[in-house]
């Protein structure tokens, strides 16, 4: 799928949009617009990462799988970021798997091309390293959150994060999938979602979730949502280019 003029001028992915024009234009000949269907695997654990993805409206889950087959989400990527961080850190394999949680589009680029551009040491390198730091903060905060906060708080945080990344108050997600991502039993998600629903914060029907009262949902969420949101804004919103959008 070739890039149209609008995508050339203003890419929907916020990392690409934050690049100075000359740096982005160097990437354009190597970028390909691709569709990402639900459940598509972008890279497997212990397998070489051959392509980097800069999502638009798609949402990609980064998950860890245990020996017994159980999974837990350790990261989530949409139009604020990139899929394939190990490539710019000197390696091309990792212990996690990346797969599409919500279908959409993404900009795809060959991993070797992006690594070469990153190693030039210019604006792209600075921006992507700030993104890596933001992701590190998200992982650290998430580890503490999973240990210290209630399932209702964690579910509220997770729904707000998905909403932010999609820039939508409505999205398709099943309780079974949410349970896998949060690393809990489905019955626990059912109870937590019912609590949020009865309070008028969300509506859930046939795999479709709507946020009805964002203010109350934010109040229910633990402080981790605000901490992570603040770090992404601080690290990625401080040096906007003339084409950049605010991250949050």
Beta strands, then each sheet from edge to edge (+ up, - down):
strand 1: 32-36
strand 2: 41-43
strand 3: 51-55
strand 4: 59-65
strand 5: 71-77
strand 6: 97-102
strand 7: 104-110
strand 8: 170-172
strand 9: 202-205
strand 10: 208-211
sheet 1: 1+ 7- 3+
sheet 2: 2+ 6- 4+ 5-
sheet 3: 8+ 10- 9+
end
